[in-house]
Amino acid sequence: MTKERGAKGEDDDELRWKIGDRVYALWAGNNCYYVSTIAEVNETDRTVVVTWDDADTSHRKVSFDQVMRPSDETTAWSRSRIEKRATVRSTKQKGRCLFINEACEPGQVVFAERPLLVALPAVAPKLWECLQKLHEAQPLNLGTITFHFAALVSVLTLETGDIDIIRDKYVPEPDEEPNEDVLRILKVLQEADLDGESNRIRNLEAKNFQRLVSAWRYNSFGHHKEDGLVLYNRISMCAHSCDPTCCWSYGDEDAFVLRSRMALEKGGELTISYLQDEDLLKSTGVRQQKLQNWKFTCMCPRCSLKVDVGRGIRCQRCKVGVLYPEVPTRGFETCKVCGSSPSSEDTQMLLHMEEEYVARVDTLDKKDLDDVQTVYQAALEIFERHWILYVMDTILWEGQRQKNIMVAMEHQRRRIDFHQHYYFRPTFILAWCHEELGDCMVQQFPSRKWHLMQEFQRAYQMLAILCGTTHQYTASPYNKLWQVSNTNNSAQVNASAGSNDGETRKPVAQASISM
């Protein structure tokens, strides 16, 4: 951001905004701050005209005192600053991993890193079109052209040093020979008319191309806005864990903002989840199967537990207790209510029944709520605190919210209960469950001020850890909490998309929040 001293006659400590500055500005529709870009500056009446990131055209004129600079938390750090904060070290079990050089509190920014490369179609449109045509004629084995495109864009746009950084990233097979897709693409590129895009890639060696493709495949992130990939340097050294010490969000200009999910001691390992939040709520076996995409077996603390408490089955003797399977013996714990244990035959029958229900749930049509409800009702006779019930609770919550809000709220409560039972760390899913439940309660039980505050408070505190207090996700439950706290009638809290005055309620991104 560019800032200069104020004009003559202004306070010497005041800063003047310039056209093009990225700022948080107050939107008069609801008096909350949003990300925008300054389009005009009027020194006479001390106002700016901003362009909102969401393309909203209202309330664009904002006074100087209602403009703030973006938080340092969202801006990428220099490489030297990152290296002071985190160190790469070799480990016996997992190879090179990333470790913190100083203690961090939950929610604290570990570092924010700018991309090494953002590989979007617009970077090399003719190359993208060429690969698309090749893929349509005969699909690539990876099912997408993005990895090959990113590898080629690396050669087209990066200096040798940065290309070497990509080549140095983790790949399961360092000496992998070029596969048929790589050879096919190189052959097509020799004849393709790519104008200036083709000069540097026509001389690309097949083995070098293969290494770059694999590096992008195992280390990149899908771009959060467009069809493309993003690769980072230090972030790619974070190992996976199903109980990750860190979480992340995007900052300015695709910066990767890494935060501590829990208190970290100096020298602690920085880990992230390669899986989506929803996958962290599935069984150990399912998680490990999904992680085969990266060709390793997870041995994190959660995956090393001897009992999988996300696969609860009702005790067949007392029908009250819950049995959890022991891994990998394929047996069950003794029921803590009646003290009985299933026989070998019953154990095999229960495990087989579980496999059948997992397969059935995997094929459910989310639009066919009657069928989902039928399967769910039958499953409740057998399972308790099982991840497949959570999956169906999610479908029924989403399907019933507009039809029967009381039924939907019960499924939402069950989702929260299972999440807290099976994985108690903050996740975006759990935070949004609390916020959405609070939204429903505003409609159904507006007088329960204490309960509304509790749901929005929990959502806010979790999101503050996950993405910081300045993020738009965090500001949403904060605003609702503030409204509940400052209104006599909680029914006045607007938890829906429309604002009180007919304004469109923008997704809030406050610049500073204090509790």
PyMOL commands that set and color helices and strands:
alter all, ss='L'
color gray80, all
select helices_A, chain A and resi 64-66+72-74+79-85+121-123+125-137+146-157+160-167+180-191+195-197+206-219+235-237+252-254+277-281+284-294+344-362+369-380+387-400+405-422+428-444+449-467+472-485+490-492
alter helices_A, ss='H'
color red, helices_A
select strands_A, chain A and resi 3-5+15-17+22-27+32-42+47-52+61-63+67-68+86-91+95-100+109-113+117-119+221-222+229-231+239-240+246-250+256-260+271-272+311-314+322-323+325-326+331-332+383-386
alter strands_A, ss='S'
color yellow, strands_A
deselect
rebuild
show_as cartoon
